Amino acid sequence: MAGKKQYMVILDVMGADHGPEVIINGGLQAVDRIGDSLQLTLVGCEEQINAVLSKHHNVPDNVSVLHAPSTVPMTISATDGIRMRDSSIAIGLKALKGKEGAFVSPGNTGAAMASSLLTLGRVEGVSRPAICAVFPTSTGRPIVVLDVGANVDCKPHHLSQFAIMGSVYASVMFDMEAPRVGLVSIGEERSKGNELIFGARKLLSDSTINFVGNIEGRDILSGTVDVAVVDGFMGNILLKFAESIKPLLTKSIQRQIQTNIFSRIGATLLLPFLRRLKSQFDYAKFGGAPLLGVNGDVLICHGSSNSTAINNAVYGAYSMVSRGMKRKIHDELETNHFGQNNGSNNKGQDCRDGVVCSTSTTDQR
């Protein structure tokens, strides 16, 4: 292992719905998957962590334990959560501060977000961090949507920064060259939207990222763009709506299968396809939602995360650190936001897949 660069990921094993064992098992799966280049630190009640680790033979040397005497309950507010200085969230983030690494937590979302901002601070140039979610599309390519809940009230420059951070995330994590960025509005035309949309569109049109203009809600799952930008209020609604699609599909398919014998035979033949379709909307596929813009890579996981979700979240956090996500966000913001100028390239016309199209202000689509 000597001479081989390691990347640190701190995993909060407390506060999740299914207890620490499921979270620890997911972390160990990630260690097996990634290998020696991952340094995994399990933070939480040392006694409980060691009890789980004792069930595993030959726990790798690149797994360590950091004791935290308390757990932030899911039922308390973010404000109360950040006051718990001896919690697994607080101690894990304190261990990350000033270092190159990542923090993953399936615990209290509000406390994890607020503590990340207060403990780690923001990447230089970031006004507000944003939570980023990855949705499936009909094209098979994922779409990055942000903000999905960190900022309820936004100003145009906040949306502009979200767009830049989302573009960097899509480029780094999904190897997208010049990701297409769209601003979610009530219409594609420049005349559609409110003051927030008009102001953000002006900033993004003058930026150096591949901004393609306004998009509508129907464009998100169709794969029209690679990054969809929205304020946290509407973004959280979109996220919760997307979470409802999987159970809707499951229940609708089950109901149709039960109608007659021919439906059951057809469903048997289509079972592999149905399983793939269902997995597209499974939150465990990506594991966690990154909190972009804080001075350290942070992933916030669902409270009901299973070991597969944690495995994928740790892998995602490791990928963010090893690929220099934080530095690349800083560099892109420096190009587009530092100082008085918000970029220099004027891309005022809508540009989709290389085709420039202008819309009239009287277009009634």
N, C-alpha and C positions, 0 to 999 in steps of 0.2 A: 504494500500500500504506500510505501515511502515514495515521495516524489509525485504521487498522483493527486491531482487537485480534487478536493472534496467540497461539496456544497451542502450547507446546513439547512435543514428543515425542522422546525419546532412544531410538534403536533400536540395540541391540547386534547387530552383524552377524557376530560371531565365534562359534565353538563349535557351530554347527548341523551336522546330518549332511551336508547338501548343499553346504556351503561358503558364503562370503559373497555370491556373485553372486546367488543365489536370494533371499536376504534383502534385499539392496539393491534388486533389481528390485521386490520386493513393497512396499518403502518408497516407491519412486518412483511406483508405481501409486497408492498412497494419497495422495501429493501431488497427482497429477493429479485424483484423485477429490474431494479436500477443497478444494484451492485455496490462496489466499494466507493464509488464517487459520491454517494449520498451519506451524509452524517445525520442520522435521525435522532432527535431528542424528544422523548416522551415526557410531557409536563403534566403533573397532577399529583394525586395522593400516592406517595412512594410505596406504601404498603399494598395498596390495591394494584398498582402497576406491577410490582414484583410478584404478586400472587398470580397474575396472568402470565407473566414471562416464565414463571417456574413450570408452566404447562408445556412450554416449547423447549425442545432440545437444541443445544448449540445456538443460542441467540448471538447473532453476529457482533463483532467488536464495534461496529459503527452504529450501534444502538446504545443510547445512554438515557438516564432517568434524571429529571429535574423535579425536585419535590415542591409541591404547592399545597398548603394545608386546607384551602377552602375552594369552593366551587360557586360560580355565579349561577343562581337559579334561573330557569327560563321565565319565571313568573315576575321578575322584578324589572324595573325600568333601566334604561341605559345609564341614567344619572346615578342611580343607586349602585349599578354594576361597577362603574369606574371608581367608586369609593372603596371597593373591596381590594385593597392593595396586596393581599396575600392570596388572591385567587389564581387559578391556573392561567387565565387570560392575562392578568396583569404581570405575573412572573414570567410567562413565556415571552411576552412582548418586550419586557425589560431586558431579557437575555438576548433578544434580537437587536436591540437598539445599537446603532453604530457599527453593525456588522453586515456583511453580505450574506443574506439568507432569507428564509421565508417562514411565515407563521400560518398554520392551518388550524381552524377551529370549527367544530360543529356545535359549539355552545351558544350562549345568548347572543343573538346577532347584533342587537343594539349596543351591548357592552363591548363586543369585539370591535365594532366599527369605531365607537367613540374612543375606546382605549388605544386603538391603533393610531388614530389621529393625534391624540394627546401625548402618547409615549414616543412615537416614531417621528411625528411631524410630517410635513409635506415635502414632496420633491420640489426643488426650486422652480418657481414659475407656475406651480399649480395653485389655483384659487380654492378649488374644492375637489376632494377625491370623489370618484364615482364607482358604483358597483356595476360590474359588467356581467351579462349573461349570454350564453350561447344557445341559439335556437336552431333547430333543423330547418331545412328548406326543401322544396320539391326538386331542386336540382342536385341534391346530395351534398352541396357545399354548405358549411355552417354559416350562420350570420351572427355577428356580434352586436348586441343591443345594450345601450347604456345611455343614461343612468337608469337603473331599475329599482331605486329606492333610497339612495343616500341623501338626495337633495330634492325636497318637495318644491321649494321656490327657487327658481333660477333666473339668471340674467343672460343676455346674449353671449357674453364672453365665457360664461360657464359652459354653455352648449358647444361653443367653438372648441374649448379645451377638451370636453368629452369626446368630440369627434377626432381630435388629434390623438388622444390616448387610445381610443378604440381602433383607430387606423394602425397604430403601432402594435397593439395587441394582436390584431388579425394578421398583420405581416409577420410577426415573430412566431406566434403559436401555430399558425396554419399555412405558413410559407406563401402568403398571398403577396404578389407584386403589385404595388399601387392599389390597395383595396378601394373599392368603390364605396363612397360614403354618402348616405342620404339623410336628409333632415325630415323627420316624420311630421307631417302637417295634414290639413284637411283637403289638400289638393296639390297636384304637381305644379300648378301655375305659380308664378312669382307673386301674383295678386292674392293668393290664398294664404291664410294664417292670421296670427295676431302679432302684436308688437315684438314679442319674444322671438317668434319665427323670422320676422322681417330683419331684426337686428342680427340674429345668428347667421342668417343666410348671407348678409352682406360681409360679415367677418370671414365666413368659410369660402365665399367666392374669391376673396382676396388672399386666401391661404395657399400653401404649396401642396396640400394633400389633394387626393383625387376626389374632390367634391362634385357630385353629379346633380345636385339640386334637391328639391322637395320630393318626398315619396309619400304614399298613402299607406294606411294600415294593411291593405291587401298585398302590398309589395314586400312585406317583411318575410312571410313564409314562402313567397314565390321565388326568392333568391335574386330579385332585381338588383340588390346591392349587397355588399359584404359587411357593411357597418351601418346600423340604424341609430340615429341620435335622437334622444327624447329627454324631457325633464323627468326627475325622479318620481313625481306624482303619477304621470301617465305611464311611465316605464314600469312602475310596480303593478299597475293594473294589467299591463300587457303580460308581465311575468306570471301573475296569478291566473290570467286567462289561459296562457300557454300550458300551465300546470294542469288545467282542467281537461285538456285535449286527450291525454292518455287514458284516464278513466272513462271518458266519453266513448272513445274508440272501443275499449275493452267491453263495456256494458252493451254497446250497440251491437257488436259482433256476437256476444253471447246471446243476446235476445234474438238475433236473426238465425243463429244456429239452431235454436230450440223450436223454430217454427214447424219444421218437417224433416223427414228422413233424408231428403235430397239436399237440404241445406247442411245437414250434419256430414254427409258424404263429401260435399263440396268443400266444407271447412277443413276436413281432414286432409284433402289434397292441397289446400292452400295454407296449411299450418306453418310451413317454413317462412312463407311470405308474410303471414300475419305476425309471426314472432319478430321478424326484422322490422316491420312497420311499427310495432309496439315499442321496440327498443330505441327507435329514433326519438321518442319523447320521454325517455327514461333519464331522470336527473342524475343517476349514478354514472352515466356515460362520461360526463365532464367533472363530476365530483364536487366542485365548489365554484363559487362566484368570486372572481378577483376584485379586490378593492384597489382600483388603480389610482395612483397619485400620491399615496403615502410613501414615506421614505423607507421602504422595505416591502417586500412582496408578501401580500396577505391574501389568503383565500378563506372565504366564509362558506361553510357547508350547511346543508339542511340538518336540522336537529334529529331527524329520523334516518340519517345516513347509515347505510349498511357497510360492510367491510369493502365491497367493491367500489363504492363511492369514495371512501377514504383512500383506498389504493390509488384511484385515479386523481384525487385531489392532491395527494402528496407528489405524485408524478408530475402533475401540472405545476405545482409550486416549484419543484426541482427544475423543471424546464424553464420557468420564468427567471429563476436565479441564474442558471447556467447560460442562458441566452442573453443576459444583460437587459432585461425588460426595463428596470428602473432607469438605467443610464440612457436607454434609447428614448424613453418618454421625455426625459430631461432635454436631450439633444433636439428632439422634434419640436418641443415647446420653445426652445431657445430660437429656433428658426422662425417660428410662427407667432410667438406671443411676447417675448421679452421686449421691453422698451415700448415705444409708441406705435410701432408698425406690427401689423398682424399678417406678415407675409408679403410677398411682392408679386406673385403670379396672379393675374386676373383671369378667373375662369367663371365669368358671369353667366355663360350659357350652360344649359343642361347638357351633360355629356354622358351618354350611356353606352357602354361597350364600344367606345371610340366614335360613336355617331353623335354629332352635335345637332341638337334640335331646339329651336326657339318656339315659345308659345306666346300667343297673343294674350293681352290682358282681358280680351273679351271672350276668350275660350271658355265655353260653358260646360266642359266635361265634368 
